[in-house]
Amino acid sequence: MSTASGFPFRLIATDLDGTLLRSDDTVSRRTRDALAAATAAGAAHIVVTGRAVPWTRPVLDDLGYQGLAVCGQGAQVYHAGEHRLLTSVTLDRQLAGVALAKIEAETGPLYLAASRDGLDGDVLVGPGYEVQGTLPAVPFTDASDLWTAPLNKLYIQHPTLDDDELAAIATRVAGGFVTVLIAGEGIVELLPLGLSKATGLSLAARRLGLKAADTLAFGDMPNDIPMFGWAARGVAMANAHEELKAVADEVTSSNEEDGIAVALERLLA
């Protein structure tokens, strides 16, 4: 598994929000330097994020990132250097509609948003839905607008239920139609059934001739659990959700305190 220089992993997979990125959407110089040292030692770096390509591309361009990125919770494999979408999995809109109806039968009306497929797919946001951060979105008022073009995912929020409660209900009543996961605070998603970050990461790794046994993964949310299950080693940030910490091999410092760099520097030493 070691690279020629002795670095113990050939692939480093990092989540973006709450992991590689600080709260201001930047990557610290220390973390940039640690990743550069690891790649100089022979390891490839892959970003693996819940963000679809349009929300990921500006961050990658700012980093000068030229490699593969797994976007949309594993739905998309994107070549950052070529600005090209290599693979894309879309949500079956009929199944998603059934799932949504089943969830709302239990919870009452939900606040909705959706991510359209493609390199330039918009994120549509309905009344009441609160977008986290300052990411670009297009408002809609007629729910039928959600279904007019291929989607990667639906986002759901509830006026009173918290994320864990909403995800638990959605999984119980609609888990046979869609994958339900928590991707961040206020971000509960409905995805194609069986899709996960591990799905997309395995596809991207195969393109690089690499395997699960070569992989070190960093994350902070329950949507990173499948990636940790696939990789040889999973490192949770100090700010991570307790469900992810429970399955991590290691807990490092927070994303604000250069947690990725802390872990990589120890391995590089």
N, C-alpha and C positions, 0 to 999 in steps of 0.2 A: 504493500500500500504506500510506502514512503516514496517520495520523489528522490531524484538523484542527489539532491542536496541534503537529504535527511528530514525535510519537512514531512510530517506524518500523513498528510492528506493531499490528494491530487485535485480535489474539487472542494471549493468553499461556496456554500449556498447561503445567501443572506436575504431575509425578509427586508422590506423597506421601512414602512411606518412603525415607529416604536422600537426599531432594531438598528438598521443602518442609518436612518435619518434621525436627527434631533427634532425637537418640537417645532423648530423654525424651517423644517424641510431641507436643512443643509447637512453635509457630511463633514465631520471635523477633520482637520489636517492630520491629527494623530491616527485616526482611523484610515484615512486615505493612504498614509505612509505604511501602515501595517499591512493593508491589502496589497499595496505595491510590492512590499518585501516578500509577501507570500507568493504572489504571482511570479516574481523574479526567481523564487525558489522552485518554481515549476508547477504551482497549483493554479488551476483555472478558477475564476470567480464568476458565479452566476447569480443574478438578482432573481428572487422568487417572490412575487408580490400578489396580493389580492387586487391591486389596481389593474384595470385594463390598460392596453397600450397607450391610448391618448393621455391618460393620467400619469403614465410611467415615463414616457419619452422625454419630457423636459428635464426630469431628474437625471436620467442617463446621459443626456447631452451635456448637462452641466458637469457631470463627473468625467466627461471624455470617455465614457464607457463604450467599447466597441464590440463586446461579445454578445452571447445569447442571454435573453431574459425570459423568464417564465412569468406570464401576466394573467390577470383575470382568474386567480385561484387555480391555475393549471390549465385553463382553457386555451391559452395562446402561448406559442413559442415565437419569440420576436428576435430578429437579428438587428441589434442596435446599430452596428457599423454600417449596415446596408439599408437601414430603415425599412425592413421588409418583414412581413408576417409570414412565418414558415408553416405553422399549423394553427388551426382554430376550431374549437368545439362550441356549438351553440346550444342554447336551452330549447327544448321542445316546448313551443309556446302553448300547445294544447294541454300538455301535462302540467305546465306551470299555472295555467288558468284553473285547472282542477285543484291543484295544490293550494292555490290562493283562496279559492272558495271554501275548501275544507278548513283552512286556518281561520278565516274570518267567521265561519260558522261557530267556532269556539271562542274567538276573542272579540268579535265585533269588528268594525271597520279599522283597517290599517292605513298608515301613511306609506306611500309607495315611491320607489325610484327604480330605474332600470338602466343597465349598461348595454348600449347597442354594439354589435359586433363590428370589427374592422379597424383599420389603422386610424381612422378619424371618427370612430363611432362616438356619438354624443352620450352623455349621461342625462337621462330625463328625470326630472324631479317633480313630484306632485304636491298638492296642497298639504301643508303640515309637516312634510318630511324635512328634517334638519340635516343638511350636508355638513360633514365634519371638515373643519378647516376651510380653506379658500379655493378649493378645486373647482374648475369651471363646470357648470351644469346648465341645462336648458329646461325651463319650467313647462309643465303641461297642466291642463285642467280637465281634459276629457280622458278618462282611463283607457278608452279604446285606442288612443295614440300609442300606448305601450306596445301594442301587438302588431304594428304595421311594418316592422322590419326585424331581421334576426337579432336576437339578444344573447349576451353572454350570461347575464344574471339578473335577478330581481333583488332589490333591497327592501326590507320591511322594517317599520317602526310602529310602536303602539303608544297611545297617549298615557297609559299608566303602567303597563308591564315593563319590567327591566329586561335587558338583553338575555340574561340566562333564562328567565321565565318564558319569554317569547320564543326563544330557540327550542326550549324543551317542549312546549305545546306544538310548535310547528313540526318538530321531528316526530312527535307521537302521532299526529293526525295526517301528516303529509310526507313522512319519510320514505314511503314506498314509491313516491312520484319524483321527488327532488332530493338533492343533498342540502341539508340545512347547516349553516355554521356561523360562528361569531368571528368576525374579522377585525374588530376593533370596538372601541366604545361607541355605542349607538349604531353599530353596523352588523345587522343580522342579514344573511344572504341566502337566497334560494338559487341553487346551481344545478346543472345537469346531473342526473343520478349517477353516483359513483365517482364523480370528478373530485380531485383534490390537488393540492400542490405537489404531492408525490407523483401523481400521474404526469403532470407537465415536466417536473424535474427529471423523471426517468427518461422521458423522450429527449430532453435537451442533453442529458448526460450521454445517452447512446450516440447522439450526433458527434460528441467529442471523444467517443471511444472509452468512456469512463463508466464506473459502476457505483452501486450503493456503498460497497465496501471502501470506496475511495473518498467518501463524502463526509464533510463536516458542515453541519447546518446550524444557523442562528435564527431565532424567532422570538415572538413575544405573545402570541395569541393562540386560542384553541385551533384556528385554521392551520397552524403550523404543526399540529400533532401528527398528521399523516406523514409530513416531511421528516419529522424526527424519527418516526417508525421506520422510514425507508433508509435514512442515512446511517452511516456507521456510528456517528456521534452527534447528539443534539445539545446545543448550548442555549439555554433560556436567559433572557435579559433579567436584571433585577426587578424591572418594572413589569415583568410578564404576568399574564393571567395564571392563577393558581393551578388550573387544569394542565397548562403546559409545563409549569415547574415540576409538577408531579411525575411527568414522564421524561424529563430532561436528564441527561447524563451529568450536566454541570449547570450551575447558575453563575453568570458573570455580572459585571457592573451594569448599570442602566444604560440606555441609549444616550442619555445626556452626559454620561461619565465614561464614554469611549469603551463600552463593554466589549465590542468586537475586537478592538485593538488590544485590550487587556488580555483576552484569551489568545489571540494570535501571537502577541509578543512572547508569551510564555512558551508557546510551541516553537517559535522561531529561535528562541534562546537554547 
